[in-house]
Amino acid sequence: MKVITVKNQLEGAKVGFDLLKEAMDNGAKTLGLATGSTPVEFYNQIVKSDLDFSDMTSVNLDEYVGLDGADEQSYHYFMNKHLFNEKPFKENFLPNGKASDLEAEAKAYDQIIAEHPIDFQILGIGQNGHIGFNEPGTSFGETTHVVDLQESTIKANARFFKNEEDVPRKAISMGIASIMTAKAIVLMAYGESKAEAIKGMVEGEITEAMPASILQKHADVVVIADEAAVALLS
Ligand code: F6R
């Protein structure tokens, strides 16, 4: 796992963009994408660039259960706003949080991932070490599945909602096993609140209690983080 320390989110976004450009120059066709605060500036760099994505496919990590794409808090809405409306791709996939049969939706999403192997995966990390919405305790063998969000995640994400009660309690997420199939992974983390998780991920024991620690076993992971997020690394 390679750790690149940057001054701030803007510098991190530029480093991430250069890695993406290099991957696309080398033939990457499918991007795995994340939502949340962390990748916003990275998406802005893509939007500002003249890189052509019309032949690219994206597969997102997750979506809240119960929200449809028109809902401003949904990850569909987030992705359209920050990236897809400005930079058209060939196709964009996200799990359908409104599916009447969520188990069937999870299976169908695994099929999409199998048909579109991820060349380049962008990740953020939760304060509790989650990647995607794979909370501590999730089996490393899990593929796309329905998740009960943990209290700390609900609290952390409440900032995007009017009230904490409005945060959905469930999500549908790519599993750890799905994420680990990506050819290359770039994980970004900014701020003190991520420092414990970054330490556990990079230097801790590989354990399902710290989902991101599995990335130590992946052959091509780059971590882009600011000083505050790497502060606890030895
Ligand atoms: C989002 C996702 C999550 C976030 C994580 C960090 O699609 O899968 O794992 O990356 O919760 O969120 P932020 O970036 O808002 O701190």
Residues whose N, C-alpha, C, O or C-beta is under 5 A from the ligand:
A	BS01	F6R	A34 T35 G36 S37 T38 L61 D62 L123 G124 I125 G126 H130 I131 G132 F133
